[in-house]
Amino acid sequence: MGWFSSGRDRHLAASKYAGRESASDQAARQRRASHRRSGARDAARAGQAWEDRDRAQDRKGRWYRPAR
């Protein structure tokens, strides 16, 4: 897993680097933040793609003739 897989960085952060965030905690925080950003971006893109397809279908016409 890496140099700090045993939790040693958390111990150093608590003792030698008191008041600073450990490398593992920082990586986890950044991973969570990235997940939130990318999730919102992906949802916005999917919604826009759906809207574009829907509008293109309206411009092209339906496969059936609506009742009058």
N, C-alpha and C positions, 0 to 999 in steps of 0.2 A: 504494500500500500504506500510505502514511502518512508522517509526518515522519521516522520512524526506519528506513525501509526499507533504507537503504544500509548499515546496521550502525554508524552514527555513535553510537548510544546505547551500543553495546558498547565503543567506543573511549573515550567519556566515562566510562563506568563503570570502565574499567580505569585511566584517568588521573586525572580530576578527582574522581571519586567512588570512589576505591579502597576495596575491601572491601565495596562494595554491589553488589547484583544489578542487571543491566541491565534495562530495561523489556521487551525482547524475551525475555530469559531468564525473567523473572517471568511474562510472559504464557504462554509455552510450558509452564512448570511448572504454572500454574493450569489450563491446558487439559488437560494430562495427568491431573491430579488429578480434574478434573471428569469426564473420560471414565471413570476407574475407578469413581468414585462412581455415576454414572448407569448404568453397565453392571451393577453389582451390584444396584442398585435395580430396573432393568428385568427382570433375571433373576428376582429375588424376586417381582415382580408377575406375571410370566408363570407361574412355578411355582404361585403361589397361585391364579391364574385356572384353571389346569389342575386343581388339587385341588378347587376349587369345582365345576367342571363334572363331574368324576368323581363327587363325592359326590351331586350333584343327579341324575345318571344312576342311581346306586345307589338313591336314594330313590324315583325315578320307576319304576324297573323296566327290565329289558332289553327289547329288541325281539323277543327269542326266549325261549322257555320252556326253562329248563335241563333236561337229562336227569335222571331220578331213579333 
